[in-house]
Amino acid sequence: MSMIFLTIIILIIAAIGGYYYLYQNNGKNLDDVLSSKSSEDRINVKDTKRKIDDLFNIEQRKIQEEVDRILDKINRKDLASLTKSEKEFLDKNAKS
């Protein structure tokens, strides 16, 4: 009986020591350490950011292509040939 009691005491002390070690080294409690994101989750976050960046770049490229098309139209004809929506688009998106 005393051997079982001693084993339980040792396990409790080891658990408390492990908890203290994790808490001190990570600055957060054990629940946070155990539930923290794995490296795969961090990679997925980076992939998501990369996808968002790619979507932004695609959108910027489309805007630039439309600006170029409108400027080519002005070059071929004149400013008066632009529609109201083309003028608004240029005002909104043309870089100074």
Jmol script that loads the backbone (N, CA, C; Angstrom):
load data "model"
ATOM      1  N   MET A   1       0.819  -1.192   0.000  1.00  0.00           N
ATOM      2  CA  MET A   1       0.000   0.000   0.000  1.00  0.00           C
ATOM      3  C   MET A   1       0.869   1.264   0.000  1.00  0.00           C
ATOM      4  N   SER A   2       1.932   1.250   0.775  1.00  0.00           N
ATOM      5  CA  SER A   2       2.788   2.427   0.839  1.00  0.00           C
ATOM      6  C   SER A   2       3.533   2.652  -0.482  1.00  0.00           C
ATOM      7  N   MET A   3       3.789   1.575  -1.233  1.00  0.00           N
ATOM      8  CA  MET A   3       4.465   1.714  -2.525  1.00  0.00           C
ATOM      9  C   MET A   3       3.541   2.417  -3.535  1.00  0.00           C
ATOM     10  N   ILE A   4       2.259   2.083  -3.519  1.00  0.00           N
ATOM     11  CA  ILE A   4       1.288   2.733  -4.415  1.00  0.00           C
ATOM     12  C   ILE A   4       1.152   4.207  -4.035  1.00  0.00           C
ATOM     13  N   PHE A   5       1.073   4.487  -2.743  1.00  0.00           N
ATOM     14  CA  PHE A   5       0.969   5.861  -2.273  1.00  0.00           C
ATOM     15  C   PHE A   5       2.198   6.671  -2.680  1.00  0.00           C
ATOM     16  N   LEU A   6       3.369   6.082  -2.546  1.00  0.00           N
ATOM     17  CA  LEU A   6       4.612   6.757  -2.926  1.00  0.00           C
ATOM     18  C   LEU A   6       4.656   7.016  -4.429  1.00  0.00           C
ATOM     19  N   THR A   7       4.195   6.070  -5.231  1.00  0.00           N
ATOM     20  CA  THR A   7       4.156   6.231  -6.690  1.00  0.00           C
ATOM     21  C   THR A   7       3.213   7.367  -7.082  1.00  0.00           C
ATOM     22  N   ILE A   8       2.065   7.432  -6.435  1.00  0.00           N
ATOM     23  CA  ILE A   8       1.095   8.497  -6.724  1.00  0.00           C
ATOM     24  C   ILE A   8       1.685   9.855  -6.363  1.00  0.00           C
ATOM     25  N   ILE A   9       2.345   9.956  -5.238  1.00  0.00           N
ATOM     26  CA  ILE A   9       2.973  11.217  -4.818  1.00  0.00           C
ATOM     27  C   ILE A   9       4.037  11.645  -5.838  1.00  0.00           C
ATOM     28  N   ILE A  10       4.851  10.705  -6.283  1.00  0.00           N
ATOM     29  CA  ILE A  10       5.896  11.011  -7.265  1.00  0.00           C
ATOM     30  C   ILE A  10       5.270  11.488  -8.576  1.00  0.00           C
ATOM     31  N   LEU A  11       4.197  10.840  -9.035  1.00  0.00           N
ATOM     32  CA  LEU A  11       3.521  11.268 -10.261  1.00  0.00           C
ATOM     33  C   LEU A  11       2.928  12.664 -10.121  1.00  0.00           C
ATOM     34  N   ILE A  12       2.370  12.959  -8.968  1.00  0.00           N
ATOM     35  CA  ILE A  12       1.795  14.303  -8.744  1.00  0.00           C
ATOM     36  C   ILE A  12       2.907  15.349  -8.769  1.00  0.00           C
ATOM     37  N   ILE A  13       4.008  15.062  -8.118  1.00  0.00           N
ATOM     38  CA  ILE A  13       5.136  16.003  -8.108  1.00  0.00           C
ATOM     39  C   ILE A  13       5.678  16.199  -9.527  1.00  0.00           C
ATOM     40  N   ALA A  14       5.772  15.122 -10.299  1.00  0.00           N
ATOM     41  CA  ALA A  14       6.266  15.234 -11.678  1.00  0.00           C
ATOM     42  C   ALA A  14       5.308  16.069 -12.531  1.00  0.00           C
ATOM     43  N   ALA A  15       4.014  15.873 -12.318  1.00  0.00           N
ATOM     44  CA  ALA A  15       3.032  16.649 -13.083  1.00  0.00           C
ATOM     45  C   ALA A  15       3.116  18.124 -12.739  1.00  0.00           C
ATOM     46  N   ILE A  16       3.250  18.428 -11.457  1.00  0.00           N
ATOM     47  CA  ILE A  16       3.370  19.828 -11.033  1.00  0.00           C
ATOM     48  C   ILE A  16       4.659  20.439 -11.589  1.00  0.00           C
ATOM     49  N   GLY A  17       5.753  19.677 -11.537  1.00  0.00           N
ATOM     50  CA  GLY A  17       7.016  20.174 -12.082  1.00  0.00           C
ATOM     51  C   GLY A  17       6.936  20.411 -13.579  1.00  0.00           C
ATOM     52  N   GLY A  18       6.296  19.499 -14.303  1.00  0.00           N
ATOM     53  CA  GLY A  18       6.129  19.672 -15.749  1.00  0.00           C
ATOM     54  C   GLY A  18       5.283  20.888 -16.077  1.00  0.00           C
ATOM     55  N   TYR A  19       4.204  21.062 -15.331  1.00  0.00           N
ATOM     56  CA  TYR A  19       3.341  22.224 -15.538  1.00  0.00           C
ATOM     57  C   TYR A  19       4.126  23.513 -15.286  1.00  0.00           C
ATOM     58  N   TYR A  20       4.872  23.548 -14.194  1.00  0.00           N
ATOM     59  CA  TYR A  20       5.668  24.734 -13.863  1.00  0.00           C
ATOM     60  C   TYR A  20       6.709  25.014 -14.949  1.00  0.00           C
ATOM     61  N   TYR A  21       7.365  23.977 -15.437  1.00  0.00           N
ATOM     62  CA  TYR A  21       8.375  24.136 -16.479  1.00  0.00           C
ATOM     63  C   TYR A  21       7.760  24.729 -17.741  1.00  0.00           C
ATOM     64  N   LEU A  22       6.645  24.169 -18.186  1.00  0.00           N
ATOM     65  CA  LEU A  22       5.990  24.673 -19.399  1.00  0.00           C
ATOM     66  C   LEU A  22       5.509  26.104 -19.200  1.00  0.00           C
ATOM     67  N   TYR A  23       4.972  26.397 -18.043  1.00  0.00           N
ATOM     68  CA  TYR A  23       4.470  27.737 -17.776  1.00  0.00           C
ATOM     69  C   TYR A  23       5.606  28.754 -17.770  1.00  0.00           C
ATOM     70  N   GLN A  24       6.704  28.422 -17.132  1.00  0.00           N
ATOM     71  CA  GLN A  24       7.825  29.350 -17.042  1.00  0.00           C
ATOM     72  C   GLN A  24       8.502  29.555 -18.385  1.00  0.00           C
ATOM     73  N   ASN A  25       8.667  28.538 -19.182  1.00  0.00           N
ATOM     74  CA  ASN A  25       9.411  28.652 -20.431  1.00  0.00           C
ATOM     75  C   ASN A  25       8.599  29.234 -21.571  1.00  0.00           C
ATOM     76  N   ASN A  26       7.307  29.146 -21.500  1.00  0.00           N
ATOM     77  CA  ASN A  26       6.499  29.631 -22.613  1.00  0.00           C
ATOM     78  C   ASN A  26       5.689  30.868 -22.275  1.00  0.00           C
ATOM     79  N   GLY A  27       5.655  31.235 -21.014  1.00  0.00           N
ATOM     80  CA  GLY A  27       4.915  32.429 -20.639  1.00  0.00           C
ATOM     81  C   GLY A  27       3.420  32.262 -20.763  1.00  0.00           C
ATOM     82  N   LYS A  28       2.950  31.026 -20.836  1.00  0.00           N
ATOM     83  CA  LYS A  28       1.518  30.789 -20.918  1.00  0.00           C
ATOM     84  C   LYS A  28       1.178  29.527 -20.144  1.00  0.00           C
ATOM     85  N   ASN A  29      -0.089  29.343 -19.850  1.00  0.00           N
ATOM     86  CA  ASN A  29      -0.444  28.184 -19.035  1.00  0.00           C
ATOM     87  C   ASN A  29      -0.483  26.908 -19.876  1.00  0.00           C
ATOM     88  N   LEU A  30      -0.617  25.794 -19.213  1.00  0.00           N
ATOM     89  CA  LEU A  30      -0.524  24.495 -19.868  1.00  0.00           C
ATOM     90  C   LEU A  30      -1.600  24.320 -20.935  1.00  0.00           C
ATOM     91  N   ASP A  31      -2.800  24.832 -20.686  1.00  0.00           N
ATOM     92  CA  ASP A  31      -3.870  24.697 -21.679  1.00  0.00           C
ATOM     93  C   ASP A  31      -3.494  25.386 -22.982  1.00  0.00           C
ATOM     94  N   ASP A  32      -2.860  26.549 -22.878  1.00  0.00           N
ATOM     95  CA  ASP A  32      -2.430  27.258 -24.080  1.00  0.00           C
ATOM     96  C   ASP A  32      -1.343  26.491 -24.816  1.00  0.00           C
ATOM     97  N   VAL A  33      -0.419  25.901 -24.062  1.00  0.00           N
ATOM     98  CA  VAL A  33       0.670  25.150 -24.683  1.00  0.00           C
ATOM     99  C   VAL A  33       0.125  23.937 -25.413  1.00  0.00           C
ATOM    100  N   LEU A  34      -0.796  23.223 -24.768  1.00  0.00           N
ATOM    101  CA  LEU A  34      -1.338  22.007 -25.365  1.00  0.00           C
ATOM    102  C   LEU A  34      -2.239  22.299 -26.557  1.00  0.00           C
ATOM    103  N   SER A  35      -2.905  23.455 -26.554  1.00  0.00           N
ATOM    104  CA  SER A  35      -3.812  23.770 -27.649  1.00  0.00           C
ATOM    105  C   SER A  35      -3.190  24.670 -28.702  1.00  0.00           C
ATOM    106  N   SER A  36      -1.896  24.968 -28.590  1.00  0.00           N
ATOM    107  CA  SER A  36      -1.273  25.860 -29.564  1.00  0.00           C
ATOM    108  C   SER A  36      -1.251  25.205 -30.936  1.00  0.00           C
ATOM    109  N   LYS A  37      -1.170  26.014 -31.938  1.00  0.00           N
ATOM    110  CA  LYS A  37      -1.210  25.523 -33.315  1.00  0.00           C
ATOM    111  C   LYS A  37       0.036  24.729 -33.650  1.00  0.00           C
ATOM    112  N   SER A  38      -0.166  23.705 -34.419  1.00  0.00           N
ATOM    113  CA  SER A  38       0.969  22.903 -34.865  1.00  0.00           C
ATOM    114  C   SER A  38       1.679  23.633 -36.006  1.00  0.00           C
ATOM    115  N   SER A  39       2.818  23.121 -36.409  1.00  0.00           N
ATOM    116  CA  SER A  39       3.559  23.756 -37.496  1.00  0.00           C
ATOM    117  C   SER A  39       2.770  23.681 -38.796  1.00  0.00           C
ATOM    118  N   GLU A  40       1.955  22.626 -38.971  1.00  0.00           N
ATOM    119  CA  GLU A  40       1.122  22.533 -40.178  1.00  0.00           C
ATOM    120  C   GLU A  40       0.115  23.662 -40.222  1.00  0.00           C
ATOM    121  N   ASP A  41      -0.472  24.012 -39.063  1.00  0.00           N
ATOM    122  CA  ASP A  41      -1.424  25.114 -39.017  1.00  0.00           C
ATOM    123  C   ASP A  41      -0.741  26.429 -39.363  1.00  0.00           C
ATOM    124  N   ARG A  42       0.496  26.628 -38.887  1.00  0.00           N
ATOM    125  CA  ARG A  42       1.219  27.852 -39.219  1.00  0.00           C
ATOM    126  C   ARG A  42       1.514  27.930 -40.706  1.00  0.00           C
ATOM    127  N   ILE A  43       1.827  26.799 -41.313  1.00  0.00           N
ATOM    128  CA  ILE A  43       2.073  26.771 -42.754  1.00  0.00           C
ATOM    129  C   ILE A  43       0.797  27.131 -43.499  1.00  0.00           C
ATOM    130  N   ASN A  44      -0.350  26.625 -43.035  1.00  0.00           N
ATOM    131  CA  ASN A  44      -1.614  26.951 -43.681  1.00  0.00           C
ATOM    132  C   ASN A  44      -1.918  28.434 -43.579  1.00  0.00           C
ATOM    133  N   VAL A  45      -1.573  29.058 -42.457  1.00  0.00           N
ATOM    134  CA  VAL A  45      -1.770  30.501 -42.318  1.00  0.00           C
ATOM    135  C   VAL A  45      -0.903  31.236 -43.332  1.00  0.00           C
ATOM    136  N   LYS A  46       0.347  30.802 -43.499  1.00  0.00           N
ATOM    137  CA  LYS A  46       1.221  31.435 -44.491  1.00  0.00           C
ATOM    138  C   LYS A  46       0.668  31.239 -45.890  1.00  0.00           C
ATOM    139  N   ASP A  47       0.150  30.026 -46.197  1.00  0.00           N
ATOM    140  CA  ASP A  47      -0.426  29.773 -47.514  1.00  0.00           C
ATOM    141  C   ASP A  47      -1.636  30.661 -47.744  1.00  0.00           C
ATOM    142  N   THR A  48      -2.458  30.840 -46.722  1.00  0.00           N
ATOM    143  CA  THR A  48      -3.637  31.693 -46.847  1.00  0.00           C
ATOM    144  C   THR A  48      -3.222  33.128 -47.122  1.00  0.00           C
ATOM    145  N   LYS A  49      -2.206  33.607 -46.404  1.00  0.00           N
ATOM    146  CA  LYS A  49      -1.721  34.970 -46.644  1.00  0.00           C
ATOM    147  C   LYS A  49      -1.180  35.096 -48.061  1.00  0.00           C
ATOM    148  N   ARG A  50      -0.463  34.071 -48.504  1.00  0.00           N
ATOM    149  CA  ARG A  50       0.076  34.094 -49.863  1.00  0.00           C
ATOM    150  C   ARG A  50      -1.069  34.134 -50.876  1.00  0.00           C
ATOM    151  N   LYS A  51      -2.136  33.392 -50.633  1.00  0.00           N
ATOM    152  CA  LYS A  51      -3.275  33.386 -51.550  1.00  0.00           C
ATOM    153  C   LYS A  51      -3.947  34.752 -51.571  1.00  0.00           C
ATOM    154  N   ILE A  52      -4.071  35.369 -50.404  1.00  0.00           N
ATOM    155  CA  ILE A  52      -4.666  36.706 -50.337  1.00  0.00           C
ATOM    156  C   ILE A  52      -3.792  37.705 -51.093  1.00  0.00           C
ATOM    157  N   ASP A  53      -2.488  37.604 -50.915  1.00  0.00           N
ATOM    158  CA  ASP A  53      -1.562  38.475 -51.643  1.00  0.00           C
ATOM    159  C   ASP A  53      -1.687  38.251 -53.148  1.00  0.00           C
ATOM    160  N   ASP A  54      -1.792  36.998 -53.563  1.00  0.00           N
ATOM    161  CA  ASP A  54      -1.939  36.697 -54.988  1.00  0.00           C
ATOM    162  C   ASP A  54      -3.230  37.285 -55.533  1.00  0.00           C
ATOM    163  N   LEU A  55      -4.324  37.162 -54.776  1.00  0.00           N
ATOM    164  CA  LEU A  55      -5.601  37.732 -55.216  1.00  0.00           C
ATOM    165  C   LEU A  55      -5.505  39.252 -55.335  1.00  0.00           C
ATOM    166  N   PHE A  56      -4.829  39.878 -54.371  1.00  0.00           N
ATOM    167  CA  PHE A  56      -4.644  41.324 -54.428  1.00  0.00           C
ATOM    168  C   PHE A  56      -3.853  41.711 -55.670  1.00  0.00           C
ATOM    169  N   ASN A  57      -2.774  40.975 -55.942  1.00  0.00           N
ATOM    170  CA  ASN A  57      -1.944  41.276 -57.112  1.00  0.00           C
ATOM    171  C   ASN A  57      -2.710  41.072 -58.404  1.00  0.00           C
ATOM    172  N   ILE A  58      -3.546  40.043 -58.473  1.00  0.00           N
ATOM    173  CA  ILE A  58      -4.364  39.809 -59.665  1.00  0.00           C
ATOM    174  C   ILE A  58      -5.331  40.969 -59.869  1.00  0.00           C
ATOM    175  N   GLU A  59      -5.953  41.419 -58.775  1.00  0.00           N
ATOM    176  CA  GLU A  59      -6.893  42.541 -58.867  1.00  0.00           C
ATOM    177  C   GLU A  59      -6.174  43.814 -59.305  1.00  0.00           C
ATOM    178  N   GLN A  60      -4.987  44.063 -58.759  1.00  0.00           N
ATOM    179  CA  GLN A  60      -4.220  45.240 -59.154  1.00  0.00           C
ATOM    180  C   GLN A  60      -3.822  45.176 -60.625  1.00  0.00           C
ATOM    181  N   ARG A  61      -3.483  43.981 -61.090  1.00  0.00           N
ATOM    182  CA  ARG A  61      -3.111  43.802 -62.499  1.00  0.00           C
ATOM    183  C   ARG A  61      -4.313  44.094 -63.408  1.00  0.00           C
ATOM    184  N   LYS A  62      -5.502  43.642 -63.007  1.00  0.00           N
ATOM    185  CA  LYS A  62      -6.711  43.913 -63.801  1.00  0.00           C
ATOM    186  C   LYS A  62      -6.992  45.408 -63.865  1.00  0.00           C
ATOM    187  N   ILE A  63      -6.837  46.068 -62.731  1.00  0.00           N
ATOM    188  CA  ILE A  63      -7.053  47.525 -62.701  1.00  0.00           C
ATOM    189  C   ILE A  63      -6.049  48.217 -63.607  1.00  0.00           C
ATOM    190  N   GLN A  64      -4.783  47.822 -63.533  1.00  0.00           N
ATOM    191  CA  GLN A  64      -3.752  48.437 -64.367  1.00  0.00           C
ATOM    192  C   GLN A  64      -4.020  48.196 -65.850  1.00  0.00           C
ATOM    193  N   GLU A  65      -4.476  46.990 -66.186  1.00  0.00           N
ATOM    194  CA  GLU A  65      -4.793  46.699 -67.598  1.00  0.00           C
ATOM    195  C   GLU A  65      -5.933  47.572 -68.095  1.00  0.00           C
ATOM    196  N   GLU A  66      -6.938  47.806 -67.249  1.00  0.00           N
ATOM    197  CA  GLU A  66      -8.058  48.665 -67.643  1.00  0.00           C
ATOM    198  C   GLU A  66      -7.602  50.119 -67.776  1.00  0.00           C
ATOM    199  N   VAL A  67      -6.760  50.578 -66.863  1.00  0.00           N
ATOM    200  CA  VAL A  67      -6.211  51.938 -66.965  1.00  0.00           C
ATOM    201  C   VAL A  67      -5.424  52.072 -68.264  1.00  0.00           C
ATOM    202  N   ASP A  68      -4.593  51.077 -68.576  1.00  0.00           N
ATOM    203  CA  ASP A  68      -3.810  51.113 -69.817  1.00  0.00           C
ATOM    204  C   ASP A  68      -4.719  51.133 -71.045  1.00  0.00           C
ATOM    205  N   ARG A  69      -5.799  50.340 -71.013  1.00  0.00           N
ATOM    206  CA  ARG A  69      -6.726  50.321 -72.146  1.00  0.00           C
ATOM    207  C   ARG A  69      -7.361  51.696 -72.348  1.00  0.00           C
ATOM    208  N   ILE A  70      -7.757  52.341 -71.251  1.00  0.00           N
ATOM    209  CA  ILE A  70      -8.385  53.658 -71.345  1.00  0.00           C
ATOM    210  C   ILE A  70      -7.375  54.694 -71.842  1.00  0.00           C
ATOM    211  N   LEU A  71      -6.149  54.631 -71.348  1.00  0.00           N
ATOM    212  CA  LEU A  71      -5.124  55.579 -71.802  1.00  0.00           C
ATOM    213  C   LEU A  71      -4.789  55.367 -73.280  1.00  0.00           C
ATOM    214  N   ASP A  72      -4.782  54.105 -73.719  1.00  0.00           N
ATOM    215  CA  ASP A  72      -4.579  53.844 -75.154  1.00  0.00           C
ATOM    216  C   ASP A  72      -5.704  54.427 -75.982  1.00  0.00           C
ATOM    217  N   LYS A  73      -6.922  54.344 -75.452  1.00  0.00           N
ATOM    218  CA  LYS A  73      -8.075  54.914 -76.157  1.00  0.00           C
ATOM    219  C   LYS A  73      -7.923  56.430 -76.270  1.00  0.00           C
ATOM    220  N   ILE A  74      -7.463  57.065 -75.200  1.00  0.00           N
ATOM    221  CA  ILE A  74      -7.225  58.509 -75.238  1.00  0.00           C
ATOM    222  C   ILE A  74      -6.136  58.823 -76.256  1.00  0.00           C
ATOM    223  N   ASN A  75      -5.099  58.012 -76.318  1.00  0.00           N
ATOM    224  CA  ASN A  75      -3.994  58.229 -77.252  1.00  0.00           C
ATOM    225  C   ASN A  75      -4.465  58.077 -78.699  1.00  0.00           C
ATOM    226  N   ARG A  76      -5.295  57.060 -78.961  1.00  0.00           N
ATOM    227  CA  ARG A  76      -5.777  56.824 -80.328  1.00  0.00           C
ATOM    228  C   ARG A  76      -6.775  57.888 -80.769  1.00  0.00           C
ATOM    229  N   LYS A  77      -7.685  58.234 -79.861  1.00  0.00           N
ATOM    230  CA  LYS A  77      -8.737  59.207 -80.202  1.00  0.00           C
ATOM    231  C   LYS A  77      -8.443  60.495 -79.441  1.00  0.00           C
ATOM    232  N   ASP A  78      -9.264  60.808 -78.476  1.00  0.00           N
ATOM    233  CA  ASP A  78      -9.003  61.949 -77.608  1.00  0.00           C
ATOM    234  C   ASP A  78      -9.778  61.779 -76.302  1.00  0.00           C
ATOM    235  N   LEU A  79      -9.595  62.716 -75.389  1.00  0.00           N
ATOM    236  CA  LEU A  79     -10.222  62.625 -74.073  1.00  0.00           C
ATOM    237  C   LEU A  79     -11.744  62.640 -74.168  1.00  0.00           C
ATOM    238  N   ALA A  80     -12.263  63.320 -75.165  1.00  0.00           N
ATOM    239  CA  ALA A  80     -13.715  63.421 -75.326  1.00  0.00           C
ATOM    240  C   ALA A  80     -14.339  62.083 -75.700  1.00  0.00           C
ATOM    241  N   SER A  81     -13.545  61.126 -76.158  1.00  0.00           N
ATOM    242  CA  SER A  81     -14.091  59.827 -76.571  1.00  0.00           C
ATOM    243  C   SER A  81     -14.401  58.902 -75.390  1.00  0.00           C
ATOM    244  N   LEU A  82     -13.991  59.292 -74.197  1.00  0.00           N
ATOM    245  CA  LEU A  82     -14.229  58.446 -73.031  1.00  0.00           C
ATOM    246  C   LEU A  82     -15.669  58.543 -72.553  1.00  0.00           C
ATOM    247  N   THR A  83     -16.169  57.413 -72.065  1.00  0.00           N
ATOM    248  CA  THR A  83     -17.500  57.409 -71.461  1.00  0.00           C
ATOM    249  C   THR A  83     -17.389  57.950 -70.039  1.00  0.00           C
ATOM    250  N   LYS A  84     -18.539  58.231 -69.455  1.00  0.00           N
ATOM    251  CA  LYS A  84     -18.545  58.749 -68.089  1.00  0.00           C
ATOM    252  C   LYS A  84     -17.933  57.724 -67.128  1.00  0.00           C
ATOM    253  N   SER A  85     -18.261  56.452 -67.308  1.00  0.00           N
ATOM    254  CA  SER A  85     -17.729  55.419 -66.403  1.00  0.00           C
ATOM    255  C   SER A  85     -16.217  55.255 -66.573  1.00  0.00           C
ATOM    256  N   GLU A  86     -15.698  55.411 -67.797  1.00  0.00           N
ATOM    257  CA  GLU A  86     -14.253  55.336 -68.014  1.00  0.00           C
ATOM    258  C   GLU A  86     -13.539  56.497 -67.329  1.00  0.00           C
ATOM    259  N   LYS A  87     -14.128  57.701 -67.410  1.00  0.00           N
ATOM    260  CA  LYS A  87     -13.535  58.854 -66.738  1.00  0.00           C
ATOM    261  C   LYS A  87     -13.524  58.660 -65.220  1.00  0.00           C
ATOM    262  N   GLU A  88     -14.627  58.153 -64.673  1.00  0.00           N
ATOM    263  CA  GLU A  88     -14.695  57.892 -63.236  1.00  0.00           C
ATOM    264  C   GLU A  88     -13.669  56.832 -62.821  1.00  0.00           C
ATOM    265  N   PHE A  89     -13.552  55.787 -63.649  1.00  0.00           N
ATOM    266  CA  PHE A  89     -12.597  54.731 -63.356  1.00  0.00           C
ATOM    267  C   PHE A  89     -11.177  55.278 -63.340  1.00  0.00           C
ATOM    268  N   LEU A  90     -10.856  56.120 -64.328  1.00  0.00           N
ATOM    269  CA  LEU A  90      -9.522  56.732 -64.387  1.00  0.00           C
ATOM    270  C   LEU A  90      -9.276  57.633 -63.180  1.00  0.00           C
ATOM    271  N   ASP A  91     -10.264  58.442 -62.818  1.00  0.00           N
ATOM    272  CA  ASP A  91     -10.111  59.326 -61.665  1.00  0.00           C
ATOM    273  C   ASP A  91      -9.842  58.517 -60.392  1.00  0.00           C
ATOM    274  N   LYS A  92     -10.522  57.410 -60.282  1.00  0.00           N
ATOM    275  CA  LYS A  92     -10.405  56.583 -59.083  1.00  0.00           C
ATOM    276  C   LYS A  92      -9.095  55.796 -59.046  1.00  0.00           C
ATOM    277  N   ASN A  93      -8.630  55.298 -60.183  1.00  0.00           N
ATOM    278  CA  ASN A  93      -7.541  54.316 -60.197  1.00  0.00           C
ATOM    279  C   ASN A  93      -6.232  54.767 -60.837  1.00  0.00           C
ATOM    280  N   ALA A  94      -6.231  55.868 -61.549  1.00  0.00           N
ATOM    281  CA  ALA A  94      -4.976  56.300 -62.195  1.00  0.00           C
ATOM    282  C   ALA A  94      -4.004  56.810 -61.140  1.00  0.00           C
ATOM    283  N   LYS A  95      -2.753  56.405 -61.272  1.00  0.00           N
ATOM    284  CA  LYS A  95      -1.728  56.853 -60.330  1.00  0.00           C
ATOM    285  C   LYS A  95      -1.168  58.182 -60.794  1.00  0.00           C
ATOM    286  N   SER A  96      -0.874  59.027 -59.850  1.00  0.00           N
ATOM    287  CA  SER A  96      -0.353  60.363 -60.184  1.00  0.00           C
ATOM    288  C   SER A  96       1.103  60.273 -60.594  1.00  0.00           C
TER     289      SER A  96
END
end "model"
wireframe off; spacefill off
backbone 0.3
color backbone group
